[in-house]
Every structure is written in structure tokens, then in C-alpha cells.
């Protein structure tokens, strides 16, 4: 199960084979934001509080395009292999 803070590897898309940490999860739509992956340019309007312009930020990607590479899962896999 993918959780916030887990390290993942991208399996498909423009950032294939890159690794990053999960920042945010959108469970109803099965989508995840990964730090430094799937960067898009967003045009932001100027307000009283913020300066406008073009900002680069992470966008959501589908969970099926990710594989978990966290240390915890590697140890679990070794235990299950030993039982077989």
C-alpha cells in the first residue's frame, strides 16, 4: 500500500526510472504526487499576498505507474521468500 513518505520508482511516463518520495495522495482518484517527479508549469495570477508568474510544481500521477522501493518492503519480501 502506498503511503505518504514512502520512496517509489516511476514505471511509466516521461519520468520513467526516476525515484522520489510520496508527498500527497488522492485516494478517491487513485493518484499520487511524488517529490521532483511529473513537474508542470502553472500560470499563477498576481494577488495582494502573492506575486504572479509561471511556477513549476509537481502534478498528480496514477498509482499504477509507481513501484514501492522502501526499505521496509524489501525486508518483508525477503521474509516471504524464506518461507517458500
PyMOL Python script that loads the backbone (N, CA, C, O; Angstrom):
from pymol import cmd

cmd.read_pdbstr("""\
ATOM      1  N   UNK A   1       0.845  -1.180   0.000  1.00  0.00           N
ATOM      2  CA  UNK A   1       0.000   0.000   0.000  1.00  0.00           C
ATOM      3  C   UNK A   1       0.890   1.243   0.000  1.00  0.00           C
ATOM      4  O   UNK A   1       1.858   1.325   0.755  1.00  0.00           O
ATOM      5  N   UNK A   2       0.560   2.175  -0.827  1.00  0.00           N
ATOM      6  CA  UNK A   2       1.332   3.406  -0.924  1.00  0.00           C
ATOM      7  C   UNK A   2       0.857   4.381   0.157  1.00  0.00           C
ATOM      8  O   UNK A   2      -0.337   4.646   0.297  1.00  0.00           O
ATOM      9  N   UNK A   3       1.826   4.907   0.918  1.00  0.00           N
ATOM     10  CA  UNK A   3       1.531   5.863   1.979  1.00  0.00           C
ATOM     11  C   UNK A   3       2.420   7.085   1.803  1.00  0.00           C
ATOM     12  O   UNK A   3       3.413   7.047   1.075  1.00  0.00           O
ATOM     13  N   UNK A   4       2.058   8.151   2.466  1.00  0.00           N
ATOM     14  CA  UNK A   4       2.849   9.378   2.433  1.00  0.00           C
ATOM     15  C   UNK A   4       4.217   9.132   3.066  1.00  0.00           C
ATOM     16  O   UNK A   4       4.312   8.557   4.150  1.00  0.00           O
ATOM     17  N   UNK A   5       5.277   9.573   2.378  1.00  0.00           N
ATOM     18  CA  UNK A   5       6.627   9.431   2.898  1.00  0.00           C
ATOM     19  C   UNK A   5       7.389   8.219   2.382  1.00  0.00           C
ATOM     20  O   UNK A   5       8.590   8.102   2.625  1.00  0.00           O
ATOM     21  N   UNK A   6       6.718   7.317   1.673  1.00  0.00           N
ATOM     22  CA  UNK A   6       7.366   6.117   1.138  1.00  0.00           C
ATOM     23  C   UNK A   6       8.112   6.459  -0.148  1.00  0.00           C
ATOM     24  O   UNK A   6       7.638   7.274  -0.940  1.00  0.00           O
ATOM     25  N   UNK A   7       9.275   5.843  -0.362  1.00  0.00           N
ATOM     26  CA  UNK A   7      10.037   6.042  -1.594  1.00  0.00           C
ATOM     27  C   UNK A   7       9.463   5.142  -2.680  1.00  0.00           C
ATOM     28  O   UNK A   7       9.172   3.969  -2.443  1.00  0.00           O
ATOM     29  N   UNK A   8       9.303   5.712  -3.888  1.00  0.00           N
ATOM     30  CA  UNK A   8       8.752   4.964  -5.015  1.00  0.00           C
ATOM     31  C   UNK A   8       9.590   5.197  -6.267  1.00  0.00           C
ATOM     32  O   UNK A   8      10.334   6.173  -6.357  1.00  0.00           O
ATOM     33  N   UNK A   9       9.458   4.278  -7.243  1.00  0.00           N
ATOM     34  CA  UNK A   9      10.116   4.403  -8.548  1.00  0.00           C
ATOM     35  C   UNK A   9       9.025   4.496  -9.608  1.00  0.00           C
ATOM     36  O   UNK A   9       8.022   3.787  -9.529  1.00  0.00           O
ATOM     37  N   UNK A  10       9.212   5.369 -10.603  1.00  0.00           N
ATOM     38  CA  UNK A  10       8.243   5.560 -11.678  1.00  0.00           C
ATOM     39  C   UNK A  10       8.465   4.478 -12.730  1.00  0.00           C
ATOM     40  O   UNK A  10       9.593   4.255 -13.169  1.00  0.00           O
ATOM     41  N   UNK A  11       7.381   3.802 -13.135  1.00  0.00           N
ATOM     42  CA  UNK A  11       7.460   2.719 -14.110  1.00  0.00           C
ATOM     43  C   UNK A  11       7.099   3.158 -15.523  1.00  0.00           C
ATOM     44  O   UNK A  11       7.513   2.513 -16.487  1.00  0.00           O
ATOM     45  N   UNK A  12       6.337   4.242 -15.668  1.00  0.00           N
ATOM     46  CA  UNK A  12       5.885   4.672 -16.988  1.00  0.00           C
ATOM     47  C   UNK A  12       5.774   6.189 -17.036  1.00  0.00           C
ATOM     48  O   UNK A  12       5.598   6.843 -16.008  1.00  0.00           O
ATOM     49  N   UNK A  13       5.881   6.739 -18.242  1.00  0.00           N
ATOM     50  CA  UNK A  13       5.730   8.174 -18.429  1.00  0.00           C
ATOM     51  C   UNK A  13       7.048   8.860 -18.719  1.00  0.00           C
ATOM     52  O   UNK A  13       8.070   8.210 -18.940  1.00  0.00           O
ATOM     53  N   UNK A  14       7.010  10.183 -18.715  1.00  0.00           N
ATOM     54  CA  UNK A  14       8.196  10.963 -19.082  1.00  0.00           C
ATOM     55  C   UNK A  14       9.312  10.886 -18.038  1.00  0.00           C
ATOM     56  O   UNK A  14      10.471  11.153 -18.358  1.00  0.00           O
ATOM     57  N   UNK A  15       8.983  10.527 -16.806  1.00  0.00           N
ATOM     58  CA  UNK A  15       9.970  10.426 -15.727  1.00  0.00           C
ATOM     59  C   UNK A  15      10.282   8.975 -15.370  1.00  0.00           C
ATOM     60  O   UNK A  15      10.596   8.677 -14.218  1.00  0.00           O
ATOM     61  N   UNK A  16      10.201   8.071 -16.346  1.00  0.00           N
ATOM     62  CA  UNK A  16      10.428   6.648 -16.140  1.00  0.00           C
ATOM     63  C   UNK A  16      11.798   6.392 -15.501  1.00  0.00           C
ATOM     64  O   UNK A  16      12.784   7.030 -15.869  1.00  0.00           O
ATOM     65  N   UNK A  17      11.858   5.459 -14.545  1.00  0.00           N
ATOM     66  CA  UNK A  17      13.056   5.026 -13.817  1.00  0.00           C
ATOM     67  C   UNK A  17      13.553   6.035 -12.783  1.00  0.00           C
ATOM     68  O   UNK A  17      14.589   5.797 -12.162  1.00  0.00           O
ATOM     69  N   UNK A  18      12.858   7.146 -12.576  1.00  0.00           N
ATOM     70  CA  UNK A  18      13.249   8.110 -11.545  1.00  0.00           C
ATOM     71  C   UNK A  18      12.631   7.690 -10.213  1.00  0.00           C
ATOM     72  O   UNK A  18      11.620   6.988 -10.172  1.00  0.00           O
ATOM     73  N   UNK A  19      13.260   8.134  -9.129  1.00  0.00           N
ATOM     74  CA  UNK A  19      12.783   7.797  -7.797  1.00  0.00           C
ATOM     75  C   UNK A  19      12.469   9.058  -7.006  1.00  0.00           C
ATOM     76  O   UNK A  19      13.085  10.103  -7.217  1.00  0.00           O
ATOM     77  N   UNK A  20      11.511   8.955  -6.100  1.00  0.00           N
ATOM     78  CA  UNK A  20      11.144  10.088  -5.262  1.00  0.00           C
ATOM     79  C   UNK A  20      10.287   9.653  -4.094  1.00  0.00           C
ATOM     80  O   UNK A  20       9.957   8.476  -3.950  1.00  0.00           O
ATOM     81  N   UNK A  21       9.930  10.621  -3.258  1.00  0.00           N
ATOM     82  CA  UNK A  21       9.139  10.362  -2.060  1.00  0.00           C
ATOM     83  C   UNK A  21       7.717  10.863  -2.262  1.00  0.00           C
ATOM     84  O   UNK A  21       7.509  11.930  -2.840  1.00  0.00           O
ATOM     85  N   UNK A  22       6.735  10.097  -1.790  1.00  0.00           N
ATOM     86  CA  UNK A  22       5.325  10.469  -1.921  1.00  0.00           C
ATOM     87  C   UNK A  22       5.043  11.667  -1.029  1.00  0.00           C
ATOM     88  O   UNK A  22       5.332  11.651   0.167  1.00  0.00           O
ATOM     89  N   UNK A  23       4.459  12.732  -1.643  1.00  0.00           N
ATOM     90  CA  UNK A  23       4.127  13.959  -0.916  1.00  0.00           C
ATOM     91  C   UNK A  23       2.658  13.979  -0.518  1.00  0.00           C
ATOM     92  O   UNK A  23       2.312  14.333   0.609  1.00  0.00           O
ATOM     93  N   UNK A  24       1.796  13.595  -1.462  1.00  0.00           N
ATOM     94  CA  UNK A  24       0.352  13.725  -1.273  1.00  0.00           C
ATOM     95  C   UNK A  24      -0.358  12.580  -1.990  1.00  0.00           C
ATOM     96  O   UNK A  24       0.107  12.108  -3.027  1.00  0.00           O
ATOM     97  N   UNK A  25      -1.491  12.135  -1.433  1.00  0.00           N
ATOM     98  CA  UNK A  25      -2.256  11.044  -2.020  1.00  0.00           C
ATOM     99  C   UNK A  25      -3.706  11.478  -2.204  1.00  0.00           C
ATOM    100  O   UNK A  25      -4.305  12.076  -1.310  1.00  0.00           O
ATOM    101  N   UNK A  26      -4.271  11.164  -3.394  1.00  0.00           N
ATOM    102  CA  UNK A  26      -5.686  11.408  -3.696  1.00  0.00           C
ATOM    103  C   UNK A  26      -6.339  10.039  -3.874  1.00  0.00           C
ATOM    104  O   UNK A  26      -6.454   9.544  -4.995  1.00  0.00           O
ATOM    105  N   UNK A  27      -6.767   9.429  -2.764  1.00  0.00           N
ATOM    106  CA  UNK A  27      -7.281   8.052  -2.793  1.00  0.00           C
ATOM    107  C   UNK A  27      -8.528   7.856  -3.658  1.00  0.00           C
ATOM    108  O   UNK A  27      -8.599   6.849  -4.362  1.00  0.00           O
ATOM    109  N   UNK A  28      -9.515   8.758  -3.646  1.00  0.00           N
ATOM    110  CA  UNK A  28     -10.704   8.520  -4.479  1.00  0.00           C
ATOM    111  C   UNK A  28     -10.388   8.403  -5.977  1.00  0.00           C
ATOM    112  O   UNK A  28     -11.071   7.678  -6.701  1.00  0.00           O
ATOM    113  N   UNK A  29      -9.360   9.112  -6.434  1.00  0.00           N
ATOM    114  CA  UNK A  29      -8.997   9.075  -7.852  1.00  0.00           C
ATOM    115  C   UNK A  29      -7.759   8.217  -8.134  1.00  0.00           C
ATOM    116  O   UNK A  29      -7.293   8.172  -9.273  1.00  0.00           O
ATOM    117  N   UNK A  30      -7.216   7.534  -7.109  1.00  0.00           N
ATOM    118  CA  UNK A  30      -6.021   6.692  -7.245  1.00  0.00           C
ATOM    119  C   UNK A  30      -4.844   7.455  -7.833  1.00  0.00           C
ATOM    120  O   UNK A  30      -4.184   6.968  -8.750  1.00  0.00           O
ATOM    121  N   UNK A  31      -4.579   8.636  -7.317  1.00  0.00           N
ATOM    122  CA  UNK A  31      -3.482   9.463  -7.826  1.00  0.00           C
ATOM    123  C   UNK A  31      -2.555   9.884  -6.696  1.00  0.00           C
ATOM    124  O   UNK A  31      -2.969   9.996  -5.543  1.00  0.00           O
ATOM    125  N   UNK A  32      -1.282  10.118  -7.050  1.00  0.00           N
ATOM    126  CA  UNK A  32      -0.236  10.421  -6.069  1.00  0.00           C
ATOM    127  C   UNK A  32       0.653  11.536  -6.598  1.00  0.00           C
ATOM    128  O   UNK A  32       0.904  11.619  -7.801  1.00  0.00           O
ATOM    129  N   UNK A  33       1.136  12.406  -5.689  1.00  0.00           N
ATOM    130  CA  UNK A  33       2.169  13.390  -6.026  1.00  0.00           C
ATOM    131  C   UNK A  33       3.481  12.883  -5.471  1.00  0.00           C
ATOM    132  O   UNK A  33       3.564  12.498  -4.305  1.00  0.00           O
ATOM    133  N   UNK A  34       4.530  12.882  -6.324  1.00  0.00           N
ATOM    134  CA  UNK A  34       5.855  12.432  -5.911  1.00  0.00           C
ATOM    135  C   UNK A  34       6.821  13.606  -6.032  1.00  0.00           C
ATOM    136  O   UNK A  34       6.801  14.338  -7.021  1.00  0.00           O
ATOM    137  N   UNK A  35       7.660  13.776  -5.023  1.00  0.00           N
ATOM    138  CA  UNK A  35       8.587  14.905  -4.976  1.00  0.00           C
ATOM    139  C   UNK A  35       9.578  14.850  -6.139  1.00  0.00           C
ATOM    140  O   UNK A  35      10.304  13.870  -6.307  1.00  0.00           O
ATOM    141  N   UNK A  36       9.594  15.932  -6.948  1.00  0.00           N
ATOM    142  CA  UNK A  36      10.528  16.055  -8.058  1.00  0.00           C
ATOM    143  C   UNK A  36      10.133  15.307  -9.319  1.00  0.00           C
ATOM    144  O   UNK A  36      10.902  15.286 -10.280  1.00  0.00           O
ATOM    145  N   UNK A  37       8.957  14.693  -9.346  1.00  0.00           N
ATOM    146  CA  UNK A  37       8.503  13.902 -10.489  1.00  0.00           C
ATOM    147  C   UNK A  37       7.259  14.552 -11.090  1.00  0.00           C
ATOM    148  O   UNK A  37       6.449  15.135 -10.369  1.00  0.00           O
ATOM    149  N   UNK A  38       7.110  14.451 -12.418  1.00  0.00           N
ATOM    150  CA  UNK A  38       5.954  14.972 -13.151  1.00  0.00           C
ATOM    151  C   UNK A  38       5.792  16.476 -12.921  1.00  0.00           C
ATOM    152  O   UNK A  38       4.715  16.937 -12.542  1.00  0.00           O
ATOM    153  N   UNK A  39       6.856  17.233 -13.149  1.00  0.00           N
ATOM    154  CA  UNK A  39       6.855  18.688 -12.962  1.00  0.00           C
ATOM    155  C   UNK A  39       6.109  19.349 -14.121  1.00  0.00           C
ATOM    156  O   UNK A  39       6.361  19.053 -15.289  1.00  0.00           O
ATOM    157  N   UNK A  40       5.182  20.253 -13.776  1.00  0.00           N
ATOM    158  CA  UNK A  40       4.425  21.007 -14.779  1.00  0.00           C
ATOM    159  C   UNK A  40       4.560  22.497 -14.485  1.00  0.00           C
ATOM    160  O   UNK A  40       4.853  22.894 -13.358  1.00  0.00           O
ATOM    161  N   UNK A  41       4.344  23.313 -15.509  1.00  0.00           N
ATOM    162  CA  UNK A  41       4.372  24.772 -15.350  1.00  0.00           C
ATOM    163  C   UNK A  41       2.943  25.254 -15.132  1.00  0.00           C
ATOM    164  O   UNK A  41       2.034  24.891 -15.879  1.00  0.00           O
ATOM    165  N   UNK A  42       2.758  26.072 -14.104  1.00  0.00           N
ATOM    166  CA  UNK A  42       1.431  26.581 -13.747  1.00  0.00           C
ATOM    167  C   UNK A  42       1.476  28.101 -13.796  1.00  0.00           C
ATOM    168  O   UNK A  42       2.348  28.717 -13.184  1.00  0.00           O
ATOM    169  N   UNK A  43       0.541  28.710 -14.521  1.00  0.00           N
ATOM    170  CA  UNK A  43       0.444  30.164 -14.589  1.00  0.00           C
ATOM    171  C   UNK A  43      -0.398  30.643 -13.410  1.00  0.00           C
ATOM    172  O   UNK A  43      -1.547  30.232 -13.252  1.00  0.00           O
ATOM    173  N   UNK A  44       0.182  31.516 -12.581  1.00  0.00           N
ATOM    174  CA  UNK A  44      -0.483  31.995 -11.375  1.00  0.00           C
ATOM    175  C   UNK A  44      -0.731  33.489 -11.502  1.00  0.00           C
ATOM    176  O   UNK A  44       0.156  34.257 -11.876  1.00  0.00           O
ATOM    177  N   UNK A  45      -1.962  33.884 -11.182  1.00  0.00           N
ATOM    178  CA  UNK A  45      -2.345  35.283 -11.251  1.00  0.00           C
ATOM    179  C   UNK A  45      -1.831  36.036 -10.014  1.00  0.00           C
ATOM    180  O   UNK A  45      -1.771  35.467  -8.924  1.00  0.00           O
ATOM    181  N   UNK A  46      -1.467  37.294 -10.180  1.00  0.00           N
ATOM    182  CA  UNK A  46      -0.986  38.116  -9.073  1.00  0.00           C
ATOM    183  C   UNK A  46      -2.136  38.464  -8.138  1.00  0.00           C
ATOM    184  O   UNK A  46      -3.221  38.833  -8.587  1.00  0.00           O
ATOM    185  N   UNK A  47      -1.891  38.344  -6.829  1.00  0.00           N
ATOM    186  CA  UNK A  47      -2.859  38.744  -5.809  1.00  0.00           C
ATOM    187  C   UNK A  47      -2.158  39.687  -4.835  1.00  0.00           C
ATOM    188  O   UNK A  47      -0.975  39.988  -4.995  1.00  0.00           O
ATOM    189  N   UNK A  48      -2.892  40.149  -3.828  1.00  0.00           N
ATOM    190  CA  UNK A  48      -2.292  41.039  -2.829  1.00  0.00           C
ATOM    191  C   UNK A  48      -1.211  40.317  -2.025  1.00  0.00           C
ATOM    192  O   UNK A  48      -0.205  40.919  -1.651  1.00  0.00           O
ATOM    193  N   UNK A  49      -1.421  39.029  -1.761  1.00  0.00           N
ATOM    194  CA  UNK A  49      -0.479  38.260  -0.946  1.00  0.00           C
ATOM    195  C   UNK A  49       0.675  37.681  -1.758  1.00  0.00           C
ATOM    196  O   UNK A  49       1.807  37.634  -1.276  1.00  0.00           O
ATOM    197  N   UNK A  50       0.397  37.236  -3.002  1.00  0.00           N
ATOM    198  CA  UNK A  50       1.400  36.517  -3.784  1.00  0.00           C
ATOM    199  C   UNK A  50       1.711  37.218  -5.097  1.00  0.00           C
ATOM    200  O   UNK A  50       0.856  37.864  -5.703  1.00  0.00           O
ATOM    201  N   UNK A  51       2.959  37.070  -5.512  1.00  0.00           N
ATOM    202  CA  UNK A  51       3.377  37.563  -6.814  1.00  0.00           C
ATOM    203  C   UNK A  51       3.007  36.519  -7.867  1.00  0.00           C
ATOM    204  O   UNK A  51       3.155  35.322  -7.621  1.00  0.00           O
ATOM    205  N   UNK A  52       2.540  36.942  -9.011  1.00  0.00           N
ATOM    206  CA  UNK A  52       2.156  36.023 -10.069  1.00  0.00           C
ATOM    207  C   UNK A  52       3.331  35.586 -10.905  1.00  0.00           C
ATOM    208  O   UNK A  52       4.473  35.952 -10.625  1.00  0.00           O
ATOM    209  N   UNK A  53       3.056  34.805 -11.931  1.00  0.00           N
ATOM    210  CA  UNK A  53       4.094  34.342 -12.832  1.00  0.00           C
ATOM    211  C   UNK A  53       3.915  32.876 -13.171  1.00  0.00           C
ATOM    212  O   UNK A  53       2.855  32.298 -12.934  1.00  0.00           O
ATOM    213  N   UNK A  54       4.947  32.284 -13.720  1.00  0.00           N
ATOM    214  CA  UNK A  54       4.916  30.874 -14.089  1.00  0.00           C
ATOM    215  C   UNK A  54       5.686  30.090 -13.026  1.00  0.00           C
ATOM    216  O   UNK A  54       6.869  30.333 -12.784  1.00  0.00           O
ATOM    217  N   UNK A  55       4.985  29.145 -12.398  1.00  0.00           N
ATOM    218  CA  UNK A  55       5.558  28.362 -11.305  1.00  0.00           C
ATOM    219  C   UNK A  55       5.656  26.899 -11.728  1.00  0.00           C
ATOM    220  O   UNK A  55       4.725  26.364 -12.330  1.00  0.00           O
ATOM    221  N   UNK A  56       6.774  26.253 -11.418  1.00  0.00           N
ATOM    222  CA  UNK A  56       6.922  24.814 -11.658  1.00  0.00           C
ATOM    223  C   UNK A  56       6.539  24.071 -10.392  1.00  0.00           C
ATOM    224  O   UNK A  56       6.999  24.414  -9.302  1.00  0.00           O
ATOM    225  N   UNK A  57       5.690  23.044 -10.532  1.00  0.00           N
ATOM    226  CA  UNK A  57       5.289  22.253  -9.370  1.00  0.00           C
ATOM    227  C   UNK A  57       4.951  20.830  -9.789  1.00  0.00           C
ATOM    228  O   UNK A  57       4.754  20.546 -10.971  1.00  0.00           O
ATOM    229  N   UNK A  58       4.888  19.938  -8.801  1.00  0.00           N
ATOM    230  CA  UNK A  58       4.554  18.545  -9.070  1.00  0.00           C
ATOM    231  C   UNK A  58       3.074  18.408  -9.380  1.00  0.00           C
ATOM    232  O   UNK A  58       2.240  19.130  -8.833  1.00  0.00           O
ATOM    233  N   UNK A  59       2.758  17.463 -10.273  1.00  0.00           N
ATOM    234  CA  UNK A  59       1.369  17.173 -10.606  1.00  0.00           C
ATOM    235  C   UNK A  59       1.078  15.727 -10.211  1.00  0.00           C
ATOM    236  O   UNK A  59       2.000  14.934 -10.018  1.00  0.00           O
ATOM    237  N   UNK A  60      -0.202  15.387 -10.091  1.00  0.00           N
ATOM    238  CA  UNK A  60      -0.587  14.028  -9.728  1.00  0.00           C
ATOM    239  C   UNK A  60      -0.296  13.054 -10.861  1.00  0.00           C
ATOM    240  O   UNK A  60      -0.346  13.418 -12.036  1.00  0.00           O
ATOM    241  N   UNK A  61       0.010  11.802 -10.492  1.00  0.00           N
ATOM    242  CA  UNK A  61       0.153  10.724 -11.466  1.00  0.00           C
ATOM    243  C   UNK A  61      -0.548   9.490 -10.908  1.00  0.00           C
ATOM    244  O   UNK A  61      -0.756   9.393  -9.698  1.00  0.00           O
ATOM    245  N   UNK A  62      -0.913   8.551 -11.771  1.00  0.00           N
ATOM    246  CA  UNK A  62      -1.684   7.389 -11.357  1.00  0.00           C
ATOM    247  C   UNK A  62      -0.823   6.414 -10.548  1.00  0.00           C
ATOM    248  O   UNK A  62       0.362   6.234 -10.830  1.00  0.00           O
ATOM    249  N   UNK A  63      -1.435   5.794  -9.547  1.00  0.00           N
ATOM    250  CA  UNK A  63      -0.729   4.867  -8.667  1.00  0.00           C
ATOM    251  C   UNK A  63      -0.152   3.685  -9.440  1.00  0.00           C
ATOM    252  O   UNK A  63       0.895   3.159  -9.062  1.00  0.00           O
ATOM    253  N   UNK A  64      -0.809   3.260 -10.510  1.00  0.00           N
ATOM    254  CA  UNK A  64      -0.345   2.093 -11.263  1.00  0.00           C
ATOM    255  C   UNK A  64       0.993   2.334 -11.953  1.00  0.00           C
ATOM    256  O   UNK A  64       1.641   1.378 -12.379  1.00  0.00           O
ATOM    257  N   UNK A  65       1.418   3.581 -12.072  1.00  0.00           N
ATOM    258  CA  UNK A  65       2.698   3.896 -12.705  1.00  0.00           C
ATOM    259  C   UNK A  65       3.852   3.928 -11.710  1.00  0.00           C
ATOM    260  O   UNK A  65       4.951   4.357 -12.059  1.00  0.00           O
ATOM    261  N   UNK A  66       3.620   3.483 -10.477  1.00  0.00           N
ATOM    262  CA  UNK A  66       4.639   3.540  -9.431  1.00  0.00           C
ATOM    263  C   UNK A  66       4.919   2.158  -8.850  1.00  0.00           C
ATOM    264  O   UNK A  66       4.048   1.289  -8.832  1.00  0.00           O
ATOM    265  N   UNK A  67       6.163   1.969  -8.371  1.00  0.00           N
ATOM    266  CA  UNK A  67       6.539   0.758  -7.643  1.00  0.00           C
ATOM    267  C   UNK A  67       7.202   1.193  -6.339  1.00  0.00           C
ATOM    268  O   UNK A  67       8.021   2.112  -6.334  1.00  0.00           O
ATOM    269  N   UNK A  68       6.854   0.539  -5.242  1.00  0.00           N
ATOM    270  CA  UNK A  68       7.412   0.873  -3.936  1.00  0.00           C
ATOM    271  C   UNK A  68       8.842   0.329  -3.838  1.00  0.00           C
ATOM    272  O   UNK A  68       9.092  -0.834  -4.155  1.00  0.00           O
ATOM    273  N   UNK A  69       9.785   1.186  -3.393  1.00  0.00           N
ATOM    274  CA  UNK A  69      11.175   0.748  -3.208  1.00  0.00           C
ATOM    275  C   UNK A  69      11.653   1.025  -1.793  1.00  0.00           C
ATOM    276  O   UNK A  69      12.859   1.084  -1.552  1.00  0.00           O
ATOM    277  N   UNK A  70      10.741   1.195  -0.863  1.00  0.00           N
ATOM    278  CA  UNK A  70      11.080   1.487   0.531  1.00  0.00           C
ATOM    279  C   UNK A  70      11.816   0.304   1.163  1.00  0.00           C
ATOM    280  O   UNK A  70      11.611  -0.843   0.767  1.00  0.00           O
ATOM    281  N   UNK A  71      12.664   0.587   2.137  1.00  0.00           N
ATOM    282  CA  UNK A  71      13.428  -0.456   2.811  1.00  0.00           C
ATOM    283  C   UNK A  71      12.513  -1.447   3.538  1.00  0.00           C
ATOM    284  O   UNK A  71      12.817  -2.638   3.599  1.00  0.00           O
ATOM    285  N   UNK A  72      11.419  -0.971   4.079  1.00  0.00           N
ATOM    286  CA  UNK A  72      10.506  -1.831   4.833  1.00  0.00           C
ATOM    287  C   UNK A  72       9.966  -2.951   3.955  1.00  0.00           C
ATOM    288  O   UNK A  72       9.893  -4.098   4.396  1.00  0.00           O
ATOM    289  N   UNK A  73       9.582  -2.635   2.708  1.00  0.00           N
ATOM    290  CA  UNK A  73       9.010  -3.652   1.829  1.00  0.00           C
ATOM    291  C   UNK A  73      10.064  -4.647   1.383  1.00  0.00           C
ATOM    292  O   UNK A  73       9.740  -5.812   1.157  1.00  0.00           O
ATOM    293  N   UNK A  74      11.328  -4.224   1.248  1.00  0.00           N
ATOM    294  CA  UNK A  74      12.384  -5.150   0.860  1.00  0.00           C
ATOM    295  C   UNK A  74      12.574  -6.223   1.933  1.00  0.00           C
ATOM    296  O   UNK A  74      12.772  -7.393   1.605  1.00  0.00           O
ATOM    297  N   UNK A  75      12.516  -5.841   3.204  1.00  0.00           N
ATOM    298  CA  UNK A  75      12.680  -6.817   4.275  1.00  0.00           C
ATOM    299  C   UNK A  75      11.478  -7.750   4.327  1.00  0.00           C
ATOM    300  O   UNK A  75      11.647  -8.941   4.590  1.00  0.00           O
ATOM    301  N   UNK A  76      10.288  -7.256   4.087  1.00  0.00           N
ATOM    302  CA  UNK A  76       9.094  -8.103   4.064  1.00  0.00           C
ATOM    303  C   UNK A  76       9.206  -9.137   2.954  1.00  0.00           C
ATOM    304  O   UNK A  76       8.886 -10.307   3.165  1.00  0.00           O
ATOM    305  N   UNK A  77       9.655  -8.721   1.774  1.00  0.00           N
ATOM    306  CA  UNK A  77       9.785  -9.632   0.652  1.00  0.00           C
ATOM    307  C   UNK A  77      10.800 -10.734   0.949  1.00  0.00           C
ATOM    308  O   UNK A  77      10.588 -11.880   0.552  1.00  0.00           O
ATOM    309  N   UNK A  78      11.883 -10.418   1.628  1.00  0.00           N
ATOM    310  CA  UNK A  78      12.887 -11.415   1.964  1.00  0.00           C
ATOM    311  C   UNK A  78      12.306 -12.461   2.927  1.00  0.00           C
ATOM    312  O   UNK A  78      12.610 -13.648   2.805  1.00  0.00           O
ATOM    313  N   UNK A  79      11.488 -12.034   3.867  1.00  0.00           N
ATOM    314  CA  UNK A  79      10.891 -12.952   4.822  1.00  0.00           C
ATOM    315  C   UNK A  79       9.930 -13.907   4.124  1.00  0.00           C
ATOM    316  O   UNK A  79       9.916 -15.102   4.419  1.00  0.00           O
ATOM    317  N   UNK A  80       9.126 -13.385   3.199  1.00  0.00           N
ATOM    318  CA  UNK A  80       8.165 -14.243   2.497  1.00  0.00           C
ATOM    319  C   UNK A  80       8.879 -15.223   1.578  1.00  0.00           C
ATOM    320  O   UNK A  80       8.412 -16.349   1.404  1.00  0.00           O
ATOM    321  N   UNK A  81      10.008 -14.821   0.982  1.00  0.00           N
ATOM    322  CA  UNK A  81      10.780 -15.715   0.135  1.00  0.00           C
ATOM    323  C   UNK A  81      11.407 -16.852   0.959  1.00  0.00           C
ATOM    324  O   UNK A  81      11.502 -17.985   0.486  1.00  0.00           O
ATOM    325  N   UNK A  82      11.831 -16.544   2.185  1.00  0.00           N
ATOM    326  CA  UNK A  82      12.452 -17.543   3.035  1.00  0.00           C
ATOM    327  C   UNK A  82      11.450 -18.625   3.445  1.00  0.00           C
ATOM    328  O   UNK A  82      11.825 -19.787   3.607  1.00  0.00           O
ATOM    329  N   UNK A  83      10.181 -18.250   3.612  1.00  0.00           N
ATOM    330  CA  UNK A  83       9.150 -19.202   3.994  1.00  0.00           C
ATOM    331  C   UNK A  83       8.828 -20.192   2.878  1.00  0.00           C
ATOM    332  O   UNK A  83       8.432 -21.325   3.154  1.00  0.00           O
ATOM    333  N   UNK A  84       8.994 -19.778   1.620  1.00  0.00           N
ATOM    334  CA  UNK A  84       8.636 -20.631   0.474  1.00  0.00           C
ATOM    335  C   UNK A  84       9.590 -21.722   0.254  1.00  0.00           C
ATOM    336  O   UNK A  84       9.418 -22.516  -0.670  1.00  0.00           O
TER     337      UNK A  84
END
""", "prot")
cmd.dss("prot")
cmd.show_as("cartoon", "prot")
cmd.util.cbc("prot")
cmd.orient("prot")
